[in-house]
Amino acid sequence: MGLAGTCVICPDWGGEHLCIFLTDFVNDRRREPKTIIVNVTSWTVRKEQTLILYPGEHPFIIKKSVIAYDNALLLAEWQVEHLLSNGKEQPSVSEELLRKIGEGLLRSPFTLTNVRDFYEQYSQNIGKPEK
């Protein structure tokens, strides 16, 4: 089973957020396995509007929410293992929602350059095993 689409509840200073792994592990330029994680946060007029999510798009989403692309991160295997062992696993997102999240990551003016570059270079590997 791949990592792309896997969801976990991650606690932070602002409460609990649904975190979504956008890609399976893919080797970066140093041949170190990495993945991208994004988080869902409550919608407000001041939050980024690139991708708005509504109740029903995932069981954890019970009110209007957004993907916080400014918080998207590249994670190493040990960081993912820590999140999965300490977070509360949730149902995976649909392939359609995973695709929309990826498209939003590329469109968002708030996505960090290294995250966008990684996704652009390796997005063809989503759901495919590493060769």
C-alpha positions in Angstrom: 0.0 0.0 0.0 1.4 3.4 -0.9 1.6 6.4 1.3 -0.1 8.9 -1.1 -3.5 9.8 0.2 -2.8 8.5 3.7 -4.2 10.7 6.5 -3.3 11.2 10.1 -4.4 13.6 12.8 -1.5 15.8 13.9 -1.7 17.8 17.0 0.0 21.2 17.1 -0.3 24.5 18.9 -3.5 25.3 17.1 -5.3 22.1 17.9 -5.6 19.0 15.8 -5.3 19.1 12.0 -5.8 16.5 9.3 -2.5 15.9 7.6 -2.4 14.3 4.2 0.6 12.6 2.5 0.5 13.9 -1.1 3.1 11.5 -2.5 4.5 8.0 -1.9 8.2 8.0 -0.9 10.3 9.2 -3.8 14.1 9.6 -3.7 15.3 13.2 -3.7 18.4 14.3 -5.5 20.5 12.8 -2.7 18.7 9.5 -3.1 17.0 10.0 0.3 13.3 8.9 0.4 11.0 11.9 0.9 7.3 12.7 0.7 5.1 15.8 0.9 2.6 16.4 3.6 -0.1 19.1 3.7 -2.5 19.9 6.4 -6.2 21.0 6.5 -7.2 23.9 8.6 -10.4 25.8 9.3 -11.5 28.3 6.6 -11.5 32.0 7.4 -11.6 34.9 5.0 -7.9 35.6 5.8 -6.7 32.0 5.0 -5.5 31.0 1.6 -8.3 30.1 -0.8 -6.5 28.0 -3.4 -8.4 24.8 -2.4 -11.5 25.0 -0.2 -12.9 21.8 1.2 -16.4 21.1 2.4 -18.0 18.7 4.8 -18.3 15.3 3.2 -15.0 15.4 1.2 -13.4 13.5 4.1 -14.9 12.2 7.3 -12.7 14.5 9.5 -13.9 17.6 7.6 -17.0 18.8 9.4 -16.9 22.5 8.4 -15.6 24.6 5.6 -11.8 24.2 5.5 -8.7 24.9 3.4 -5.4 23.2 2.6 -2.6 25.3 4.2 -0.1 25.2 1.4 2.2 27.5 3.2 2.7 24.6 5.7 3.4 21.9 3.1 6.6 20.1 4.0 9.0 17.6 2.6 9.4 14.8 5.2 12.0 12.1 5.5 11.1 8.5 6.4 11.9 8.8 10.1 9.6 11.9 10.3 6.7 10.0 8.6 7.3 7.0 10.9 7.0 9.3 13.9 3.8 10.9 12.7 2.2 7.6 11.9 3.1 6.0 15.2 2.1 9.1 17.3 -0.8 10.4 15.3 -4.3 9.1 14.9 -4.7 7.5 11.5 -7.8 8.5 9.5 -9.4 7.2 6.3 -7.4 8.0 3.2 -8.5 10.7 0.8 -10.0 9.8 -2.6 -7.9 9.8 -5.7 -9.9 12.7 -7.0 -9.2 14.8 -3.8 -5.6 13.8 -3.9 -5.3 15.1 -7.5 -7.0 18.4 -6.5 -4.7 18.9 -3.6 -1.7 18.3 -5.9 -3.0 20.8 -8.5 -3.6 23.3 -5.7 0.0 22.9 -4.5 1.3 23.9 -7.9 -1.1 26.8 -8.2 -0.7 28.2 -4.7 1.5 31.3 -4.4 2.3 30.2 -0.8 3.9 26.8 -1.6 7.5 26.7 -0.6 9.8 26.5 -3.7 11.5 23.3 -2.6 8.2 21.6 -2.1 6.8 22.8 -5.5 10.0 21.7 -7.3 9.9 18.3 -5.6 6.3 17.8 -6.6 6.8 18.9 -10.2 9.8 16.7 -10.6 8.4 13.6 -9.0 4.6 13.9 -9.3 4.6 11.3 -12.1 5.5 8.7 -9.4 2.3 9.2 -7.4 0.9 5.7 -6.9 3.8 4.1 -8.8 6.6 2.1 -7.2 10.1 3.5 -7.1 12.3 2.0 -9.9 
